[in-house]
Amino acid sequence: MNKIKAKFESLAALFGFFMIYKKIRVGKIFDHWYKGQKKSQALQDIYAEVYGTDYNEEIEPGGYIGMGELKYIADHLCIENGQSLIDLGCGRGGPGMWIARETKCSLTGVDISAVGIDHCKKRAIDFDLNGQTNFYVGDICRTEKSDSSYDGAISIDTLVLVSDKLAAIKEVKRILKPNARFILTSWEADLPFAIKDYKVMMQNAGFEVEEYYEISNWKQRQLDVYAGILASKKRIIKEMGKKDSNMFIREAKNTSLVIDHMRHILLVARNI
Ligand SMILES: C[S@@+](CC[C@H](N)C(=O)[O-])C[C@H]1O[C@@H](n2cnc3c(N)ncnc32)[C@H](O)[C@@H]1O
């Protein structure tokens, strides 16, 4: 029974089945995830080996994008010195903080995981961003920010976990200034409950889609990370502890069952 429950939860985590969970549960799952990530050198080593020169240890990503995608996002945000960026589902904050430092913009990060936000606040010092950031626990569907208040928005590998994706996208549109860019990465899938085409959804929400593509080599990299986690299972459990390593091992085991139906995409949209 427990095995079936574990499998179901992992698939749920992938495809936004979280509509049947309370939001607090997503936050709690990621609280363990981030506690585990912080404790584990094994995970860093796996990412470094799989991503090679496309990996930057400083970022400690919570998702599956490399430096190539991150630089592309920074370039396409069209954000300038002194402007404002919001990172929706910022996790432990690495991708957003790297972009903020590169572009010299101010950064707001929102995430449903209190542990993720706590780590962001501490890591801002490592990124030399003290005074330039504001991180808070919240839901990306209700940011509580004013209309037209940001010059750019990113959401890296987060929307897959949000049950009402259209509500989240409309919320981003509301808080962005006219012409501001929203850049997202997420997974599409030809599976029930999953989004098959983010481009259509973004257009329906009133964005102009400027770029939209499947990230190159994503599947092999993701599978290689999973293979690394399973091969280093003992070391990971030792470093993270059983509770905090649980989701890493479950995801590594179960995602390969459905990965052939998935596409990891990057989309650049302009608020019109
Ligand atoms: C795969 S992680 C990616 C984190 C980060 N963007 C990165 O790339 O390192 C997804 C994040 O989305 C957050 N999340 C999921 N649903 C959310 C929601 N409704 N509101 C805010 N954050 C959410 C999770 O807590 C988690 O931190």
The ligand as an SDF file (V2000), in Angstrom:
LIG
                    3D

 27 29  0  0  0  0  0  0  0  0999 V2000
   11.4780   22.3890   -9.0640 C   0  0  0  0  0  0  0  0  0  0  0  0
   11.4760   23.6590   -7.8790 S   0  0  0  0  0  0  0  0  0  0  0  0
   12.3220   24.9560   -8.7510 C   0  0  0  0  0  0  0  0  0  0  0  0
   12.8920   25.9900   -7.8520 C   0  0  0  0  0  0  0  0  0  0  0  0
   13.6830   27.1150   -8.5180 C   0  0  0  0  0  0  0  0  0  0  0  0
   12.8940   27.8250   -9.4940 N   0  0  0  0  0  0  0  0  0  0  0  0
   14.9570   26.6120   -9.1680 C   0  0  0  0  0  0  0  0  0  0  0  0
   14.9800   26.4800  -10.3980 O   0  0  0  0  0  0  0  0  0  0  0  0
   15.9160   26.3410   -8.4370 O   0  0  0  0  0  0  0  0  0  0  0  0
    9.7720   24.2050   -7.8810 C   0  0  0  0  0  0  0  0  0  0  0  0
    9.4160   25.2060   -6.7890 C   0  0  0  0  0  0  0  0  0  0  0  0
    8.0730   25.6550   -6.9820 O   0  0  0  0  0  0  0  0  0  0  0  0
    7.5110   25.9210   -5.6980 C   0  0  0  0  0  0  0  0  0  0  0  0
    6.0450   25.9930   -5.8210 N   0  0  0  0  0  0  0  0  0  0  0  0
    5.1890   25.0310   -6.2270 C   0  0  0  0  0  0  0  0  0  0  0  0
    3.9300   25.4830   -6.2450 N   0  0  0  0  0  0  0  0  0  0  0  0
    3.9730   26.7840   -5.8430 C   0  0  0  0  0  0  0  0  0  0  0  0
    2.9980   27.8140   -5.6720 C   0  0  0  0  0  0  0  0  0  0  0  0
    1.6840   27.6040   -5.9130 N   0  0  0  0  0  0  0  0  0  0  0  0
    3.4110   29.0320   -5.2380 N   0  0  0  0  0  0  0  0  0  0  0  0
    4.7310   29.2660   -4.9660 C   0  0  0  0  0  0  0  0  0  0  0  0
    5.6990   28.3290   -5.1400 N   0  0  0  0  0  0  0  0  0  0  0  0
    5.3370   27.1030   -5.5600 C   0  0  0  0  0  0  0  0  0  0  0  0
    8.0400   24.7730   -4.8440 C   0  0  0  0  0  0  0  0  0  0  0  0
    7.9530   25.0500   -3.4610 O   0  0  0  0  0  0  0  0  0  0  0  0
    9.4750   24.6790   -5.3760 C   0  0  0  0  0  0  0  0  0  0  0  0
   10.3320   25.4940   -4.6230 O   0  0  0  0  0  0  0  0  0  0  0  0
  1  2  1  0
  2  3  1  0
  2 10  1  0
  3  4  1  0
  4  5  1  0
  5  6  1  0
  5  7  1  0
  7  8  2  0
  7  9  1  0
 10 11  1  0
 11 12  1  0
 11 26  1  0
 12 13  1  0
 13 14  1  0
 13 24  1  0
 14 15  1  0
 14 23  1  0
 15 16  2  0
 16 17  1  0
 17 18  1  0
 17 23  2  0
 18 19  1  0
 18 20  2  0
 20 21  1  0
 21 22  2  0
 22 23  1  0
 24 25  1  0
 24 26  1  0
 26 27  1  0
M  CHG  2   2   1   9  -1
M  END
$$$$
